[in-house]
Amino acid sequence: MKTINILLLVCFLATFHSFSQNETNLKEIDNQIWLPFTKAFETFDYSLFASIHSIDLVRINADNNQIQNKISYINNYKERWKFKDREQTITFRFFERLNNENTASEHGIYKLTINPETDQEQSYYGQFHVILRNENGQWKIMVDYDSSENKTIDASRFNQAFAIDDYTKY
């Protein structure tokens, strides 16, 4: 009986450690990737945007049949964000968030809103899958794939995904 109790305790502690480690990693990823990503979009800060991407970035835009490296991807944003002629926000929701200490896979939907809370408000949706790598204690986006899935990603699909801080789902 004592052996069974010890075994159950070890299993419980291993599960608790795994959950708490996962939540710790998710919070680190949120603070090091998703919060700066959002801020970069809202402030048109391509330098901040560049800082969250690995030098080895592979960027795949399925809608445009395009694969880019970090330099060409960031240069596109540098050019696009020169003209701060509108406001924009970006929001993320997730279907899957897997991680260990060195690598993470995050799959979800983003909502990009142009001119939020105005008569000209427009929202665009896309599905993404990113692979993150922990580079010297800092999470970086290593692979970034997104697609509108032939324009089938919409508000209802966005709302089916989980909130960024709903850590119990992972």
N, C-alpha and C positions, 0 to 999 in steps of 0.2 A: 504494500500500500504506500509506504514511504517513497519507494522508487517511482511509482506512478505519479505521485504528487510532485516530485522533483522534476520529472519529465514534463508534466503539464506546465509547471512554472517556467522551465526553460523554453518551451514552445511559446508561451505567452510573452515572455520577455523578447524573444526573437521577433515575434510579430509586432510587438509594440515598437521595438527599435527600428524595424523596417518601415513602419508607418511614420514614425517621427522623423526618420532620416529622409523619407520621401517628401514629407511636408516641408522640412527644412530646405531641401533642394528646390522644391517648387517656389518657395518664398524668395530664395536667392535668384532663381530664374526670373521671377516676376520683377524683382528690383533691378536686375542687371540687364534684362532684355525687354520685357513688355512695357514697363513704365518709361524707360528712355525712348523706346520705339514710338510710343504714343506722344511723348513730349516732342520728339523730333518732327513728327507729322504736324502737330499743332503749332509749332514755332518755325517750321520750314528750315530746320537746322540740319543741313546735310552732314556737317562734321560730327554731330552727336549720332546721327544715323549711321555713319561710317564706323563709329567706334564700337558698335555692337555686333559688327560682322567680322568674321575671321578673314585674314588675308587670303586664305584658301577657299573663300566662298564660291559655291556653285549656285547660281540663281537661275531658276527655270520658270519661265512664264509660258504656261501651256497655251493660253489663249492666243498668244502672238507667235507660237512655235519658236521661242527664243531661249537660248542658253547664254548666260553672261558670267564673266568673272567679277570680282569685287570692283575693280577700277571702272569698268564700263557701266556697271549697275549704279554705283554711287555718282558717277559723272552725269548720268541721266537725271538723277534727283537734283544734283547741283544746278543743272540747266533748268529743269522744270520749276524748281522752287525760287528762282531768281525773282519772279513776279509774284509777290505776295498779294495778289489781287482778290483773295477770297479767304474765308476762314474754313478750316477743315478739322475734323476729328476722326479718330480711328478707334474702334473697339474690337476686342477679341473675346471669343467664346470657344470652348474646347470640347472635343469628343474623347480625346485620349491624351494623356500626359504620362510618359514613361521616362524614368531616369535612374541613373546610378551616380557615383561621384564624378565620373568623367564625361558621360554622354547622356543626351536626352533626346527624345523624339516627342514632338508636340504636333497634334493634328486638330484642326478646328476651322472656324469660319471667322472672317473679319467683316466689319461693316465700316466702310469709309463714307463719311457724311460731309458733303460740300455745303457751305453756307448754312450751318445748323441753326435751327430756330428762326429762320427767315422765310419769306415767301418763295425764295429761290432754292430752298433746301432740296438736295438730291442725295440719295443713299445708293451705294454700290456695294455688292457683296461678292466674296470670293472664298473658296476653300483653300486652306494652306496646310502644308506639312513641312515643318522645319526640323532639321537635325542640328542639335547644339553640341558644342564641345567645350569642356572646361579647360581653358588655356591659362595656366599659371594662376589659378584661383579666380578667374573671370570667365563667365559664360559668354560664348560668342556663337553667332549663327554661322554654321558651316555649309548647310544646304538649305535652300529656301525654294520650295515649289508651290506655285499657286495656280488656280484655275477657277473659272466661273462654271465649270462643268456644262459647257454649252448654254450658259445663261440660265441654268436651273437653280443656282444658289440664290436664295431670297430671304426675306425677313422671317418667314415661317421656319425655314431650315436653320437660320441663325438662332432663333429662339429655342430650338430643340437642343442646342449645345449647352454646355454647363458654363456658368460664370467663372471667370478667371480665379476667383478666390474660394471656389467651392471645392476645397481640397479633399473632402470626404469621398468624392467621386473617383478618386484615383488611388 
